[in-house]
Amino acid sequence: MSDDARWLSAVWMSDDPAEKADVTQAIDAVLDRDRAEADRERRTRIRSLVALALLLPVVLWAAAHGVTPLVRGAYALMAVGVAVIGTAEWLYLEWSKQALPGPVDARSQLQKTAFMLTRQARLVTTSAIWASPAFIGAALIGAWLYRERTHAEAIAVWTITAAGWLAMGLGTMAVGARLTRRREQLEQLLAELE
């Protein structure tokens, strides 16, 4: 049980009306902490979205002007992957905005925020799957290098691609776990208030 939940539970069971008035302040403090975390995360996501927007024209150009059909296809897959990642980032940002406290009662806001955290965690934890076209495209570039250039270049591209995909998967699992913990804390707080 979190400190906030213990304090709220004690206040909730007390007969002092002055303490019960502080319940709203405690809930607002929990929501403010969640809002600060979401704002920090949103700034990071916006920078990521800008980087993807700058990368997309480059891979589209490469898809149109690649030296062989394999290279053009690989860059086209990478463009699809970048577009899907950008769309997912945009969805995540939209869901973050929807979870911000608004002109509703605190209990409804806690429930809404917990629901949005569930959606965000699901999106983040599946990101290695829906971002796979970008990594498959990079692996195809490695296949072209293996066939047309040197094996060392191909192995380097494959290693970097695999490491990037693995790092993304592990990183998003950590973010998903953090979002799930935040949701569980909110749900525990809601359960304590009942």
C-alpha positions, 0 to 999 in steps of 0.5 A, a space after each residue: 500500500 502506498 503512503 498516499 493510499 494509507 493516508 487516504 484510508 485513514 482520513 476516509 475512516 475518520 470522523 473529522 470533516 476537516 480531514 475528509 476535506 483533505 482527501 481531495 487535496 491528496 488525490 490532486 497531489 497524486 494526479 499532479 505527480 502523474 501529470 508531471 511524469 506524463 509531461 516529462 515523457 511527452 517532451 521525450 516523445 515529441 523529440 522522437 516524433 520530430 526525429 522520425 519526421 526528419 528521417 521519413 523523407 530520407 528513407 522515402 528518397 532512398 526507396 525511390 533511388 536505390 541501386 537495386 530492387 532489393 535495396 529499394 524494397 528494403 528502404 520502402 520497408 524501412 519507410 513503412 516502419 518509420 511511418 508506423 512508429 511515428 503513428 504510434 508515437 502520435 497515438 501515445 501522445 494523444 492518449 497522454 493528453 486524454 489522461 490529463 486531469 480535467 473538469 471531472 471529479 477526482 475519482 473519475 479522473 483516477 479511473 480514466 488515467 488508469 484506463 489510459 495507462 493500460 492502453 499506453 502500456 499495451 502499445 509500448 510493449 508491442 512496439 517491437 512487433 509493429 516496428 519490425 518493418 524498419 528492422 527487416 528493411 535494415 536486415 535486407 540492406 545487410 543481405 544486399 551488402 552480403 551479396 554485392 559488397 563484403 561479408 564484414 559490412 553485412 555482418 556489421 549491419 545485421 549486428 547493429 540492426 539486431 542490437 537496435 531491435 533488442 534494445 528497443 524491445 528491452 527499453 519498451 518492456 521497461 517503459 511498459 512495466 513503469 506504466 503498469 506500475 503507475 496504473 496499479 498504484 492508481 487502481 490501489 488508490 481507487 480500491 482504498 477509497 471504496 
